[in-house]
């Protein structure tokens, strides 16, 4: 049968593409690690609302007047009146009070300030718990797919969703985007959306297997390609719908959720790609071995 794209035949090209991204990400992780935000390393974050539009240069000058220099400053809020500052060290109470007094002097009595401080122990605990949460989610999904389908579907699914999670991590490592708690939430939701796409395809594969007589590798390849193309429209429509929402958050959302939206966009795109180009071919690799073993027994 002729296909617009034969996903099984071209599986090695998809493997090489995924391997390139993950290797680049792994190199960056080994060289410089992730760019952890204040949630995962000791430090202080300050969110200051000044009641009027302010530019970054003005905010930087006010911080200098207060005798501090944030590592990161972003301007957000619906009216551009919210300043988010991140410090790599824990600021004492006297310093935070001086910062507020300096902003009051510069912008008037409409200034309000929110401060979050993370100690070294708390940062390590948050990081470890986030990793445990991702591991538990992955294991639970693997168990569910094994019970619902079979172990080959489970192995292909878990490798593909771990691929999706690591693609997001790789992009954040390569481009040095900040990693914080919303980023971890994006990873977990990426895993959820990713497994949904794979379940849709594998459910169709299982239905087609009931009426198929797999005698050769080509029979299996054709069945998988048929299943992928039969579910293509549904998968694309689902992913595009969520991508539109994520793009709106990225474009119109506040600074605090832009990186969450970006991680979601990368994860959704990777999830759609891996469902079609990674999970199916991986199942082919595992299932094809059983077809080969049957031939040997018959001989």
N, C-alpha and C positions, 0 to 999 in steps of 0.2 A: 504493500500500500504506500502511496506517495503522501508525504506530509510537508507542510510549509517549513517546519523545522523538525528534524528527527532528534528528539532530546536524548534518546538512548545512544544513538550512533555518535553524537557529538559530545558525549559526556566528559571525555578527557579535556576538551576545551574549557568546559565549565569548571572542572576540577582545577585546572591551571589558573583560571581567573581567581577563584576563591583562595587558592594557595598563595597567590601573589599578594593579595590584600592581607591575609592573615600573617604571612611572613614579615611584611613591612610593619604591621602592627606589633608583632612579637619583637622585632628589632628595636622599635621605639620604646617598648615597655622595658626591655633589657637595658637600653642606653639611658633613658631619662624617666622611666616610669610614667604614670598618669599624672595629669595636672590636677591634683586633689584640691577641692575647695575647702572652705573653713569647716564643713561638716566632717571631713575625714582627716583633718590635721589641726593641731592646736592653733588657735587664733581668735580674733574678734571680728564680727560683722556688724556694721551699722547701717540702718536704713533711716534716712533723714528726709522728712517732708518739709519743704520751706514755704509752701503756699503760693508760689509763683514760678514761672518758667525760669530755668537756670541752665547755663551751658557748662560743659565739662571743665573748661579752663577756669571759670569762676569758682567752681567747687574745689578744684585743686588748690587754688590760691587761698581759699578759706581754711582748708586743712593745713596748709603751710603756716598760716597765721596762728593756728592753734598748736603748732609745733609737732605735728604728726604727718606721716606720708603713707597713705594706703597703697597696698600692692595692686589693687584693682579698684577703679571707680567707674560706675555705669550710671547713666541718667535714664529714668523711666517715669512711670505714672502717666495717666491720661493727658495731663497738661505739661508733662516734662518737668514736674516739680519734685520728683522723688530721686534722691541720691543714695545709691547703694555703694558702700565702701567695705573692702575686705582688708584685714590686717593679718600679717603672718605671725604676729605675736599677740599675747593677751594684754589688752590695755587696762591699766589700773583705773579705779573709779574716778580718781582726781583728773586723769587725762580725758576720760569720756565726758566728764562735767565741763572741762575746759573747751572741748570740741563743741558741745551744745551751746555754751555761752558765746563762743565765737560766731556760730551760725545765727544765734539770736541777735547779736550785734549787727550782723551783715544783712539779715533778711526780716527782722522784726519778730513780733511775738507769736506769729503763726507757725513757728518752727516746732515740729514734734520729732522725737527720736526713739528708735527701737534698737536695742542692743542684744546681740546673741554672742555668748562666749563658749567656746569648746575647749576643754582641757585635753592634754595629751592622752590620758587614759580613756576619756569619753570618745575621742576621735578614733582610737584603735578599736574600741568596743563597737562603735557604729559601723566601721569598715568590716569587721569580722561578722557582725550580724547580717549585714547586707549580703556578704558572700554566702553565708549559710542559707539565707532566704532563697537565693538563686539556685543553690545546690538542691535544696528541698523541693523547690518547684520543678526542677528538671527530673529528679528521681520520681516524684509523684506522677508526672506526665508519662514517664517511661513505664511505670507500673500500670497506669490506666490503659495505655495503648496496647501493652502486652495482654491484658485481660480482655480488652475489647476486640483486638484483632489477633495478631500472633507476634512472636519475638522478632521476626525479620522487619515487620513494620515498625516495631518499637525501636530497634537499633537504628534504622534509617531515620526515623523521626528525631531521636535524641541527638544524633550526630548533626542533623540539619539545624535544629533549634540552637544547639551550642554554637554552630557555625554563625547563625544570625546574631547571637549575643556577642560573639567575639568580633564580628564585623563592625558592630557599633563601637565596641571598645577600641578596635584598631583605628577607626576614623578619629575618635577623640584623642587617642595617643599620637597619631600622625600630625593632626592639626592643633594639638595642645589646647583643646577645649576643656573647660573646667568640669571636673567630675564631682557631683554632690549627691544629696539624697534624691532629688527629682530625677537625676540620671539613673539611679538604681531603680526607681519606680518605672522609668521608661524601659529598662532592660527586662523587668518582670512582665510588663504589659506586652513587650515585643515577643517574649516567649509564648504568652497566651494567644496573641493573634497569629503567630507563626504556626503553632500546633493546629489551630483551627483550619488553616489552609491545607495543611498536610492531611488532616483527618478527612477533609472533603475529597481529596484525590484518592487516598487509600481506601475510602469507603467505596468509591466507584471501582477501584481495582478489585476489591473483594467481590463485588457484585459480578464483575466480568469474569472473575476466576471460576465462578460457579458453573458457567456454561462453556468454559474454554477447555480445550484439550492441548496441553502444553507438551509438545514432543521435541521441539528444538528451541534454541536460543532466539531465533527469529520470531517464533510464536510468542514468546514472553515479551520481546521487544515491541512487537506490534500491539500486544495487549496493553502495555504500559503507555505507549504513545496514544492509543485510542482513549484510554482513561484520562490522560492529561488534557487532551484536546476537548474531550466531552465536558470537562469541568472548567475549562479555560475562562469562559465568559463569566461564570459565577465568581471565580477567584478574582478576576480583574475588577469586576464591579464592586466587590466587597472591599478590596484594597484601595481602589480609587476613592471610594466614599470616605473611608477613614483618613486617607492622605489629604483630601480637601480640608477636613476638619483640622488636621495637624498643621497644614500650611497656613490656615487662618490664624491659628495660635502663634505660629512663628512670625507672621507678618504684623498682626494686630495685637498680639498679647504683650504683657508686660515683660520687662527684662528678666524677671525671676523665673519665667516659664519658657523663655525662648530656647534655651539649651535642652529642656525637656522635650519641646516640640521637635527640635532638630534631631535628637536621638530617636524619637518616634518615627520620623520620616525615614531615617536611615534604616531602622529596624524593620519597618513595614516593607520597604523596598527590598531589603535583603530577604525577608520572610517570603515574599511573593516569588522572588528569584529562586531561593533554595527549595521551595515546595515543588517547583517545576523542574529545575535543572540539577538539583542535588539529591533530594529525597528519593525521587523516582529511580534515577540511575543507581543509587546505593541499594535500593531494594532489588533492582535487576541483578546487581553483583552478587547479593546474598542468595536470591532465589535461583539464579542460573546454576549455582553450584549443586543444588539439589536435583536439577534436571540432568546435569552431567552424571551425578552418582546413580540415577535411575537407569541411564543408558548402560553404564558399566554392569549393573546387576542383571539387566535384561540380556546383555551379551554373554 
